[in-house]
Amino acid sequence: MQTLIQTELPGLSLLARGKVRDLYEVGDALLLVATDRISAFDHVLPTGIPGKGKILTQLSLFWFNLLRDIVPNHLITADVRKYPAVLQPYADELRDRSMLVKRAQMFPVECVVRGYISGSGWKDYKAGGKICGIDLTRGLKESDKLPASLFTPASKSQHGEHDENISFDEMIVRIGEAASRRLEGLSLLLYTRAADYALERGLILADTKFEFGVTPAEGIVLADEVLTPDSSRYWPAAEYKPGGAQPSFDKQFVRDYLEKINWDKRSPAPSLPDDVVFKTQRKYLDAYRMLTGKELEL
């Protein structure tokens, strides 16, 4: 199976390359292409995960459809047969890993919702008993379920740097109170729906992040990717045991390997061995299968 690390689409205007996605301008729309790049510790690794971009795209499409009654999204189509003529020469490369989407004025914040205490939230809590300025009860253990889901916004890095947790008050300063409260409400609704659904499928949705924008026709829309293993922390419910880190359906094998070889987390990033690539790919595929009930042919 081939691995797509970077797209090259001559004749199209490349607007940006993110850690995973390449963004192109297509008339009044945008083309979002998910590559097989994988990042860890804020560095894109030279080794990709075969088919990862397809898994991420198909999962996002699944969730966009499931959640569209809560908030509209930016999707126009993911069917390459319906793409404009200028994209048809690249149909094979774009199939299953791309979306044609509406242009949206994006909010410069990440809308993070936490149902469990883990990751940077756990670090913040250990340091001062708070997450994003929100006081929490004492005595919580790592990976504990929170008494109530928390909306904890983060800064949105424009150049690949690490996003930083910010307070809700800081979010209001950046985008205004009305928009902040609307995004908070939507994020909590989306998380609750998704977490309940995932639990029925045997997965705990510990936390996730959403991105929103505004279009002239729809107003606020859900954009970018949604509820994938790259943007969300999924744990197997059958193995859940608070008091430490949990096995997860993401790039944990990659992080563990990089820690094992004592990488200093500076460029250049090291390549990944085949077994780490294979195990990571299987985790992404397992998450897709458990959430959708379908196998994905790569």
Phi and psi in degrees as GROMACS dihedral restraints (atoms count N, CA, C in turn):
[ dihedral_restraints ]
;  ai    aj    ak    al  type     phi  dphi    fc
    3     4     5     6     1   -78.5    20    10
    4     5     6     7     1   152.3    20    10
    6     7     8     9     1  -113.4    20    10
    7     8     9    10     1   127.0    20    10
    9    10    11    12     1   -97.5    20    10
   10    11    12    13     1   106.7    20    10
   12    13    14    15     1   -88.8    20    10
   13    14    15    16     1   -36.5    20    10
   15    16    17    18     1  -152.3    20    10
   16    17    18    19     1   137.6    20    10
   18    19    20    21     1   -89.4    20    10
   19    20    21    22     1   148.9    20    10
   21    22    23    24     1  -134.4    20    10
   22    23    24    25     1   107.8    20    10
   24    25    26    27     1  -120.6    20    10
   25    26    27    28     1    84.3    20    10
   27    28    29    30     1   -56.5    20    10
   28    29    30    31     1   139.5    20    10
   30    31    32    33     1    94.7    20    10
   31    32    33    34     1   -13.4    20    10
   33    34    35    36     1  -106.2    20    10
   34    35    36    37     1   150.5    20    10
   36    37    38    39     1   -88.3    20    10
   37    38    39    40     1   113.6    20    10
   39    40    41    42     1   -80.4    20    10
   40    41    42    43     1   119.9    20    10
   42    43    44    45     1   -89.9    20    10
   43    44    45    46     1   -36.7    20    10
   45    46    47    48     1  -165.5    20    10
   46    47    48    49     1   152.7    20    10
   48    49    50    51     1  -119.4    20    10
   49    50    51    52     1   118.2    20    10
   51    52    53    54     1   -91.0    20    10
   52    53    54    55     1  -166.0    20    10
   54    55    56    57     1   -64.7    20    10
   55    56    57    58     1   -32.4    20    10
   57    58    59    60     1  -124.0    20    10
   58    59    60    61     1   -39.9    20    10
   60    61    62    63     1  -102.3    20    10
   61    62    63    64     1   145.9    20    10
   63    64    65    66     1  -107.5    20    10
   64    65    66    67     1   134.3    20    10
   66    67    68    69     1  -117.9    20    10
   67    68    69    70     1   125.2    20    10
   69    70    71    72     1  -120.7    20    10
   70    71    72    73     1   153.3    20    10
   72    73    74    75     1   -91.9    20    10
   73    74    75    76     1   128.5    20    10
   75    76    77    78     1  -133.3    20    10
   76    77    78    79     1    88.1    20    10
   78    79    80    81     1    61.1    20    10
   79    80    81    82     1  -126.5    20    10
   81    82    83    84     1   -83.8    20    10
   82    83    84    85     1    -3.5    20    10
   84    85    86    87     1  -111.9    20    10
   85    86    87    88     1   179.0    20    10
   87    88    89    90     1  -126.1    20    10
   88    89    90    91     1   147.4    20    10
   90    91    92    93     1  -108.3    20    10
   91    92    93    94     1   120.6    20    10
   93    94    95    96     1  -107.1    20    10
   94    95    96    97     1   115.5    20    10
   96    97    98    99     1  -114.2    20    10
   97    98    99   100     1   121.8    20    10
   99   100   101   102     1   -91.3    20    10
  100   101   102   103     1   114.6    20    10
  102   103   104   105     1   -84.0    20    10
  103   104   105   106     1  -175.7    20    10
  105   106   107   108     1   -98.7    20    10
  106   107   108   109     1    15.8    20    10
  108   109   110   111     1   -63.9    20    10
  109   110   111   112     1   150.4    20    10
  111   112   113   114     1  -136.0    20    10
  112   113   114   115     1   140.3    20    10
  114   115   116   117     1  -118.2    20    10
  115   116   117   118     1   156.5    20    10
  117   118   119   120     1  -152.5    20    10
  118   119   120   121     1   138.5    20    10
  120   121   122   123     1    52.6    20    10
  121   122   123   124     1    39.3    20    10
  123   124   125   126     1    67.5    20    10
  124   125   126   127     1    21.9    20    10
  126   127   128   129     1  -126.3    20    10
  127   128   129   130     1   136.1    20    10
  129   130   131   132     1   -80.9    20    10
  130   131   132   133     1   129.2    20    10
  132   133   134   135     1   -86.0    20    10
  133   134   135   136     1   152.6    20    10
  135   136   137   138     1   -70.7    20    10
  136   137   138   139     1   -20.7    20    10
  138   139   140   141     1   -96.6    20    10
  139   140   141   142     1   130.0    20    10
  141   142   143   144     1   -95.6    20    10
  142   143   144   145     1   173.0    20    10
  144   145   146   147     1  -110.2    20    10
  145   146   147   148     1   109.6    20    10
  147   148   149   150     1   -53.7    20    10
  148   149   150   151     1   127.1    20    10
  150   151   152   153     1    82.0    20    10
  151   152   153   154     1    -1.9    20    10
  153   154   155   156     1   -58.7    20    10
  154   155   156   157     1   -41.3    20    10
  156   157   158   159     1   -62.4    20    10
  157   158   159   160     1   -35.9    20    10
  159   160   161   162     1   -68.0    20    10
  160   161   162   163     1   -41.1    20    10
  162   163   164   165     1   -62.5    20    10
  163   164   165   166     1   -46.3    20    10
  165   166   167   168     1   -61.5    20    10
  166   167   168   169     1   -44.4    20    10
  168   169   170   171     1   -65.2    20    10
  169   170   171   172     1   -45.5    20    10
  171   172   173   174     1   -67.7    20    10
  172   173   174   175     1   -33.8    20    10
  174   175   176   177     1   -68.7    20    10
  175   176   177   178     1   -42.0    20    10
  177   178   179   180     1   -60.2    20    10
  178   179   180   181     1   -43.6    20    10
  180   181   182   183     1   -61.4    20    10
  181   182   183   184     1   -40.5    20    10
  183   184   185   186     1   -58.8    20    10
  184   185   186   187     1   -47.4    20    10
  186   187   188   189     1   -72.6    20    10
  187   188   189   190     1   -37.4    20    10
  189   190   191   192     1   -55.5    20    10
  190   191   192   193     1   -42.8    20    10
  192   193   194   195     1   -68.0    20    10
  193   194   195   196     1   -41.6    20    10
  195   196   197   198     1   -70.3    20    10
  196   197   198   199     1   -27.7    20    10
  198   199   200   201     1  -107.1    20    10
  199   200   201   202     1     4.6    20    10
  201   202   203   204     1   -68.1    20    10
  202   203   204   205     1   -15.6    20    10
  204   205   206   207     1   -78.0    20    10
  205   206   207   208     1   -15.5    20    10
  207   208   209   210     1   -86.4    20    10
  208   209   210   211     1   -44.4    20    10
  210   211   212   213     1  -154.2    20    10
  211   212   213   214     1   139.8    20    10
  213   214   215   216     1   -66.6    20    10
  214   215   216   217     1   161.6    20    10
  216   217   218   219     1  -125.3    20    10
  217   218   219   220     1   177.1    20    10
  219   220   221   222     1   -89.3    20    10
  220   221   222   223     1     1.7    20    10
  222   223   224   225     1   -69.5    20    10
  223   224   225   226     1   131.6    20    10
  225   226   227   228     1   -97.3    20    10
  226   227   228   229     1   -56.5    20    10
  228   229   230   231     1  -163.6    20    10
  229   230   231   232     1   153.9    20    10
  231   232   233   234     1  -118.2    20    10
  232   233   234   235     1     9.7    20    10
  234   235   236   237     1   -89.3    20    10
  235   236   237   238     1   109.1    20    10
  237   238   239   240     1   -61.9    20    10
  238   239   240   241     1   -23.8    20    10
  240   241   242   243     1   -66.4    20    10
  241   242   243   244     1   -20.3    20    10
  243   244   245   246     1   -99.9    20    10
  244   245   246   247     1     2.7    20    10
  246   247   248   249     1   -71.4    20    10
  247   248   249   250     1   156.2    20    10
  249   250   251   252     1   -58.2    20    10
  250   251   252   253     1   157.9    20    10
  252   253   254   255     1   -56.4    20    10
  253   254   255   256     1   -33.9    20    10
  255   256   257   258     1   -62.6    20    10
  256   257   258   259     1   -21.4    20    10
  258   259   260   261     1   -94.7    20    10
  259   260   261   262     1   -12.3    20    10
  261   262   263   264     1   -61.6    20    10
  262   263   264   265     1   -34.2    20    10
  264   265   266   267     1   -61.1    20    10
  265   266   267   268     1   -18.6    20    10
  267   268   269   270     1  -109.1    20    10
  268   269   270   271     1    17.9    20    10
  270   271   272   273     1   -57.2    20    10
  271   272   273   274     1   -43.5    20    10
  273   274   275   276     1   -63.2    20    10
  274   275   276   277     1   -39.0    20    10
  276   277   278   279     1   -71.0    20    10
  277   278   279   280     1   -33.1    20    10
  279   280   281   282     1   -88.2    20    10
  280   281   282   283     1   -19.9    20    10
  282   283   284   285     1   -58.1    20    10
  283   284   285   286     1   130.2    20    10
  285   286   287   288     1    73.9    20    10
  286   287   288   289     1    -8.5    20    10
  288   289   290   291     1  -123.5    20    10
  289   290   291   292     1    12.8    20    10
  291   292   293   294     1  -136.1    20    10
  292   293   294   295     1   160.3    20    10
  294   295   296   297     1  -139.7    20    10
  295   296   297   298     1   135.3    20    10
  297   298   299   300     1   -90.4    20    10
  298   299   300   301     1   122.7    20    10
  300   301   302   303     1  -129.9    20    10
  301   302   303   304     1   160.4    20    10
  303   304   305   306     1   -75.6    20    10
  304   305   306   307     1   147.7    20    10
  306   307   308   309     1   -69.1    20    10
  307   308   309   310     1   136.3    20    10
  309   310   311   312     1  -137.3    20    10
  310   311   312   313     1   145.7    20    10
  312   313   314   315     1   -80.9    20    10
  313   314   315   316     1   105.8    20    10
  315   316   317   318     1   -79.2    20    10
  316   317   318   319     1   141.5    20    10
  318   319   320   321     1   -74.6    20    10
  319   320   321   322     1   136.2    20    10
  321   322   323   324     1   -82.6    20    10
  322   323   324   325     1    40.8    20    10
  324   325   326   327     1  -140.2    20    10
  325   326   327   328     1   150.1    20    10
  327   328   329   330     1   -93.3    20    10
  328   329   330   331     1   131.6    20    10
  330   331   332   333     1   -98.9    20    10
  331   332   333   334     1    94.0    20    10
  333   334   335   336     1   -95.2    20    10
  334   335   336   337     1   135.3    20    10
  336   337   338   339     1  -123.7    20    10
  337   338   339   340     1   132.7    20    10
  339   340   341   342     1  -119.9    20    10
  340   341   342   343     1   125.2    20    10
  342   343   344   345     1  -101.9    20    10
  343   344   345   346     1   -17.1    20    10
  345   346   347   348     1  -135.6    20    10
  346   347   348   349     1   158.5    20    10
  348   349   350   351     1   -97.9    20    10
  349   350   351   352     1   111.3    20    10
  351   352   353   354     1  -157.9    20    10
  352   353   354   355     1   171.8    20    10
  354   355   356   357     1    58.9    20    10
  355   356   357   358     1  -136.5    20    10
  357   358   359   360     1   -66.1    20    10
  358   359   360   361     1   -26.9    20    10
  360   361   362   363     1   -64.5    20    10
  361   362   363   364     1   -40.1    20    10
  363   364   365   366     1   -66.5    20    10
  364   365   366   367     1   -39.7    20    10
  366   367   368   369     1   -63.5    20    10
  367   368   369   370     1   -43.5    20    10
  369   370   371   372     1   -63.0    20    10
  370   371   372   373     1   -42.5    20    10
  372   373   374   375     1   -63.3    20    10
  373   374   375   376     1   -44.7    20    10
  375   376   377   378     1   -61.4    20    10
  376   377   378   379     1   -34.8    20    10
  378   379   380   381     1   -75.2    20    10
  379   380   381   382     1   -35.1    20    10
  381   382   383   384     1  -151.6    20    10
  382   383   384   385     1    10.4    20    10
  384   385   386   387     1    73.3    20    10
  385   386   387   388     1    15.6    20    10
  387   388   389   390     1  -135.7    20    10
  388   389   390   391     1   158.9    20    10
  390   391   392   393     1  -128.8    20    10
  391   392   393   394     1   120.8    20    10
  393   394   395   396     1    51.6    20    10
  394   395   396   397     1    38.7    20    10
  396   397   398   399     1    83.1    20    10
  397   398   399   400     1    -1.0    20    10
  399   400   401   402     1   -91.6    20    10
  400   401   402   403     1   121.1    20    10
  402   403   404   405     1   -70.7    20    10
  403   404   405   406     1   135.5    20    10
  405   406   407   408     1  -120.5    20    10
  406   407   408   409     1   158.2    20    10
  408   409   410   411     1   -63.4    20    10
  409   410   411   412     1   152.9    20    10
  411   412   413   414     1   -77.8    20    10
  412   413   414   415     1   159.8    20    10
  414   415   416   417     1    85.8    20    10
  415   416   417   418     1     8.2    20    10
  417   418   419   420     1   -71.0    20    10
  418   419   420   421     1   144.1    20    10
  420   421   422   423     1  -102.2    20    10
  421   422   423   424     1   158.2    20    10
  423   424   425   426     1   -57.3    20    10
  424   425   426   427     1   132.6    20    10
  426   427   428   429     1    77.8    20    10
  427   428   429   430     1     7.1    20    10
  429   430   431   432     1   -62.0    20    10
  430   431   432   433     1   147.7    20    10
  432   433   434   435     1   -72.0    20    10
  433   434   435   436     1   132.6    20    10
  435   436   437   438     1   -75.1    20    10
  436   437   438   439     1   150.2    20    10
  438   439   440   441     1   -55.4    20    10
  439   440   441   442     1   -34.7    20    10
  441   442   443   444     1  -149.0    20    10
  442   443   444   445     1   149.1    20    10
  444   445   446   447     1   -60.7    20    10
  445   446   447   448     1   140.3    20    10
  447   448   449   450     1  -110.5    20    10
  448   449   450   451     1   135.9    20    10
  450   451   452   453     1   -94.2    20    10
  451   452   453   454     1   115.1    20    10
  453   454   455   456     1  -130.5    20    10
  454   455   456   457     1    90.7    20    10
  456   457   458   459     1   -65.6    20    10
  457   458   459   460     1   162.3    20    10
  459   460   461   462     1  -138.1    20    10
  460   461   462   463     1   155.8    20    10
  462   463   464   465     1   -66.3    20    10
  463   464   465   466     1   153.0    20    10
  465   466   467   468     1  -109.4    20    10
  466   467   468   469     1   106.9    20    10
  468   469   470   471     1   -66.7    20    10
  469   470   471   472     1   135.8    20    10
  471   472   473   474     1   -94.7    20    10
  472   473   474   475     1   -12.7    20    10
  474   475   476   477     1  -132.2    20    10
  475   476   477   478     1    25.8    20    10
  477   478   479   480     1    86.6    20    10
  478   479   480   481     1     1.3    20    10
  480   481   482   483     1   -72.7    20    10
  481   482   483   484     1   174.4    20    10
  483   484   485   486     1   -73.4    20    10
  484   485   486   487     1   132.6    20    10
  486   487   488   489     1   -70.2    20    10
  487   488   489   490     1   144.9    20    10
  489   490   491   492     1  -116.6    20    10
  490   491   492   493     1   137.3    20    10
  492   493   494   495     1   -61.6    20    10
  493   494   495   496     1   139.1    20    10
  495   496   497   498     1  -129.8    20    10
  496   497   498   499     1   162.0    20    10
  498   499   500   501     1   -79.9    20    10
  499   500   501   502     1   163.6    20    10
  501   502   503   504     1   -64.4    20    10
  502   503   504   505     1   -35.9    20    10
  504   505   506   507     1   -60.9    20    10
  505   506   507   508     1   -39.9    20    10
  507   508   509   510     1   -67.1    20    10
  508   509   510   511     1   -36.2    20    10
  510   511   512   513     1   -61.6    20    10
  511   512   513   514     1   -41.4    20    10
  513   514   515   516     1   -61.2    20    10
  514   515   516   517     1   -40.9    20    10
  516   517   518   519     1   -60.3    20    10
  517   518   519   520     1   -38.0    20    10
  519   520   521   522     1   -79.6    20    10
  520   521   522   523     1   -38.3    20    10
  522   523   524   525     1  -128.3    20    10
  523   524   525   526     1    -1.2    20    10
  525   526   527   528     1    96.7    20    10
  526   527   528   529     1   155.9    20    10
  528   529   530   531     1   -71.6    20    10
  529   530   531   532     1   -43.4    20    10
  531   532   533   534     1   -61.4    20    10
  532   533   534   535     1   -47.3    20    10
  534   535   536   537     1   -65.3    20    10
  535   536   537   538     1   -39.1    20    10
  537   538   539   540     1   -62.3    20    10
  538   539   540   541     1   -44.9    20    10
  540   541   542   543     1   -69.4    20    10
  541   542   543   544     1   -34.8    20    10
  543   544   545   546     1   -66.4    20    10
  544   545   546   547     1   -44.0    20    10
  546   547   548   549     1   -67.6    20    10
  547   548   549   550     1   -36.5    20    10
  549   550   551   552     1   -60.5    20    10
  550   551   552   553     1   -48.3    20    10
  552   553   554   555     1   -63.0    20    10
  553   554   555   556     1   -44.4    20    10
  555   556   557   558     1   -63.9    20    10
  556   557   558   559     1   -42.3    20    10
  558   559   560   561     1   -62.2    20    10
  559   560   561   562     1   -43.4    20    10
  561   562   563   564     1   -66.7    20    10
  562   563   564   565     1   -38.9    20    10
  564   565   566   567     1   -63.8    20    10
  565   566   567   568     1   -46.0    20    10
  567   568   569   570     1   -62.9    20    10
  568   569   570   571     1   -44.1    20    10
  570   571   572   573     1   -61.9    20    10
  571   572   573   574     1   -45.8    20    10
  573   574   575   576     1   -60.9    20    10
  574   575   576   577     1   -45.4    20    10
  576   577   578   579     1   -61.0    20    10
  577   578   579   580     1   -47.4    20    10
  579   580   581   582     1   -67.6    20    10
  580   581   582   583     1   -41.7    20    10
  582   583   584   585     1   -64.7    20    10
  583   584   585   586     1   -41.1    20    10
  585   586   587   588     1   -63.6    20    10
  586   587   588   589     1   -43.1    20    10
  588   589   590   591     1   -64.1    20    10
  589   590   591   592     1   -47.0    20    10
  591   592   593   594     1   -60.6    20    10
  592   593   594   595     1   -40.0    20    10
  594   595   596   597     1   -63.5    20    10
  595   596   597   598     1   -35.8    20    10
  597   598   599   600     1   -63.0    20    10
  598   599   600   601     1   -25.7    20    10
  600   601   602   603     1   -97.0    20    10
  601   602   603   604     1     9.2    20    10
  603   604   605   606     1    88.9    20    10
  604   605   606   607     1    15.1    20    10
  606   607   608   609     1  -123.4    20    10
  607   608   609   610     1   139.2    20    10
  609   610   611   612     1   -93.7    20    10
  610   611   612   613     1   126.0    20    10
  612   613   614   615     1   -92.6    20    10
  613   614   615   616     1    96.1    20    10
  615   616   617   618     1   -70.3    20    10
  616   617   618   619     1   -44.0    20    10
  618   619   620   621     1  -161.7    20    10
  619   620   621   622     1   164.6    20    10
  621   622   623   624     1  -158.9    20    10
  622   623   624   625     1   168.5    20    10
  624   625   626   627     1  -132.0    20    10
  625   626   627   628     1   141.8    20    10
  627   628   629   630     1  -116.2    20    10
  628   629   630   631     1   153.7    20    10
  630   631   632   633     1  -124.2    20    10
  631   632   633   634     1   137.4    20    10
  633   634   635   636     1  -126.0    20    10
  634   635   636   637     1   153.4    20    10
  636   637   638   639     1  -140.8    20    10
  637   638   639   640     1  -176.3    20    10
  639   640   641   642     1  -128.0    20    10
  640   641   642   643     1   132.1    20    10
  642   643   644   645     1  -116.5    20    10
  643   644   645   646     1   155.1    20    10
  645   646   647   648     1   -60.9    20    10
  646   647   648   649     1   -35.2    20    10
  648   649   650   651     1   -83.0    20    10
  649   650   651   652     1   -44.3    20    10
  651   652   653   654     1   -98.3    20    10
  652   653   654   655     1   -17.0    20    10
  654   655   656   657     1    79.2    20    10
  655   656   657   658     1  -133.1    20    10
  657   658   659   660     1   -71.5    20    10
  658   659   660   661     1   130.6    20    10
  660   661   662   663     1  -129.8    20    10
  661   662   663   664     1   151.4    20    10
  663   664   665   666     1   -80.9    20    10
  664   665   666   667     1   132.4    20    10
  666   667   668   669     1  -135.3    20    10
  667   668   669   670     1   178.8    20    10
  669   670   671   672     1    64.3    20    10
  670   671   672   673     1  -136.6    20    10
  672   673   674   675     1   -99.0    20    10
  673   674   675   676     1   165.7    20    10
  675   676   677   678     1  -147.0    20    10
  676   677   678   679     1   126.1    20    10
  678   679   680   681     1    57.3    20    10
  679   680   681   682     1    37.9    20    10
  681   682   683   684     1   -93.7    20    10
  682   683   684   685     1   167.7    20    10
  684   685   686   687     1   -63.5    20    10
  685   686   687   688     1   -15.6    20    10
  687   688   689   690     1   -79.2    20    10
  688   689   690   691     1   -30.5    20    10
  690   691   692   693     1  -107.5    20    10
  691   692   693   694     1    -0.3    20    10
  693   694   695   696     1  -140.5    20    10
  694   695   696   697     1   155.4    20    10
  696   697   698   699     1  -109.0    20    10
  697   698   699   700     1   107.1    20    10
  699   700   701   702     1  -105.1    20    10
  700   701   702   703     1   135.2    20    10
  702   703   704   705     1  -121.9    20    10
  703   704   705   706     1   145.9    20    10
  705   706   707   708     1   -69.5    20    10
  706   707   708   709     1   121.0    20    10
  708   709   710   711     1   -61.9    20    10
  709   710   711   712     1   -33.8    20    10
  711   712   713   714     1   -67.9    20    10
  712   713   714   715     1   -21.6    20    10
  714   715   716   717     1  -105.7    20    10
  715   716   717   718     1     6.8    20    10
  717   718   719   720     1   -66.2    20    10
  718   719   720   721     1   126.3    20    10
  720   721   722   723     1  -149.0    20    10
  721   722   723   724     1    97.1    20    10
  723   724   725   726     1   -62.9    20    10
  724   725   726   727     1   156.9    20    10
  726   727   728   729     1   117.3    20    10
  727   728   729   730     1     4.6    20    10
  729   730   731   732     1  -177.5    20    10
  730   731   732   733     1  -176.2    20    10
  732   733   734   735     1   -68.3    20    10
  733   734   735   736     1   150.8    20    10
  735   736   737   738     1  -109.0    20    10
  736   737   738   739     1   151.3    20    10
  738   739   740   741     1   -62.2    20    10
  739   740   741   742     1   143.4    20    10
  741   742   743   744     1  -137.0    20    10
  742   743   744   745     1   161.3    20    10
  744   745   746   747     1   -99.4    20    10
  745   746   747   748     1    62.5    20    10
  747   748   749   750     1  -147.8    20    10
  748   749   750   751     1  -139.9    20    10
  750   751   752   753     1   -95.3    20    10
  751   752   753   754     1    33.1    20    10
  753   754   755   756     1   -63.4    20    10
  754   755   756   757     1   -36.4    20    10
  756   757   758   759     1   -61.6    20    10
  757   758   759   760     1   -36.5    20    10
  759   760   761   762     1   -67.1    20    10
  760   761   762   763     1   -49.2    20    10
  762   763   764   765     1   -60.0    20    10
  763   764   765   766     1   -44.8    20    10
  765   766   767   768     1   -60.8    20    10
  766   767   768   769     1   -41.4    20    10
  768   769   770   771     1   -64.3    20    10
  769   770   771   772     1   -44.2    20    10
  771   772   773   774     1   -65.3    20    10
  772   773   774   775     1   -34.7    20    10
  774   775   776   777     1   -68.7    20    10
  775   776   777   778     1   -38.9    20    10
  777   778   779   780     1   -62.7    20    10
  778   779   780   781     1   -36.9    20    10
  780   781   782   783     1   -89.7    20    10
  781   782   783   784     1     5.7    20    10
  783   784   785   786     1    58.2    20    10
  784   785   786   787     1    39.7    20    10
  786   787   788   789     1   -61.4    20    10
  787   788   789   790     1   138.4    20    10
  789   790   791   792     1   -82.3    20    10
  790   791   792   793     1     4.9    20    10
  792   793   794   795     1    63.1    20    10
  793   794   795   796     1    32.8    20    10
  795   796   797   798     1  -123.9    20    10
  796   797   798   799     1   155.6    20    10
  798   799   800   801     1   -68.4    20    10
  799   800   801   802     1   147.3    20    10
  801   802   803   804     1   -81.8    20    10
  802   803   804   805     1   147.7    20    10
  804   805   806   807     1   -76.1    20    10
  805   806   807   808     1   147.8    20    10
  807   808   809   810     1   -78.6    20    10
  808   809   810   811     1   159.4    20    10
  810   811   812   813     1   -76.2    20    10
  811   812   813   814     1   161.9    20    10
  813   814   815   816     1  -104.9    20    10
  814   815   816   817     1   141.0    20    10
  816   817   818   819     1   -71.9    20    10
  817   818   819   820     1   160.4    20    10
  819   820   821   822     1   -58.9    20    10
  820   821   822   823     1   -37.6    20    10
  822   823   824   825     1   -68.3    20    10
  823   824   825   826     1   -34.7    20    10
  825   826   827   828     1   -68.9    20    10
  826   827   828   829     1   -40.3    20    10
  828   829   830   831     1   -60.6    20    10
  829   830   831   832     1   -47.5    20    10
  831   832   833   834     1   -63.7    20    10
  832   833   834   835     1   -46.2    20    10
  834   835   836   837     1   -63.8    20    10
  835   836   837   838     1   -38.7    20    10
  837   838   839   840     1   -66.8    20    10
  838   839   840   841     1   -43.6    20    10
  840   841   842   843     1   -58.4    20    10
  841   842   843   844     1   -42.9    20    10
  843   844   845   846     1   -63.1    20    10
  844   845   846   847     1   -37.5    20    10
  846   847   848   849     1   -63.4    20    10
  847   848   849   850     1   -43.8    20    10
  849   850   851   852     1   -63.4    20    10
  850   851   852   853     1   -42.9    20    10
  852   853   854   855     1   -66.1    20    10
  853   854   855   856     1   -38.3    20    10
  855   856   857   858     1   -62.5    20    10
  856   857   858   859     1   -42.1    20    10
  858   859   860   861     1   -61.8    20    10
  859   860   861   862     1   -44.2    20    10
  861   862   863   864     1   -60.4    20    10
  862   863   864   865     1   -46.6    20    10
  864   865   866   867     1   -63.4    20    10
  865   866   867   868     1   -43.8    20    10
  867   868   869   870     1   -67.6    20    10
  868   869   870   871     1   -37.6    20    10
  870   871   872   873     1   -77.7    20    10
  871   872   873   874     1   -38.6    20    10
  873   874   875   876     1   -98.5    20    10
  874   875   876   877     1   -19.6    20    10
  876   877   878   879     1    78.4    20    10
  877   878   879   880     1    12.5    20    10
  879   880   881   882     1  -127.9    20    10
  880   881   882   883     1   155.7    20    10
  882   883   884   885     1   -90.6    20    10
  883   884   885   886     1   143.5    20    10
  885   886   887   888     1  -107.4    20    10
  886   887   888   889     1   120.9    20    10
  888   889   890   891     1   -83.9    20    10
  889   890   891   892     1   121.2    20    10
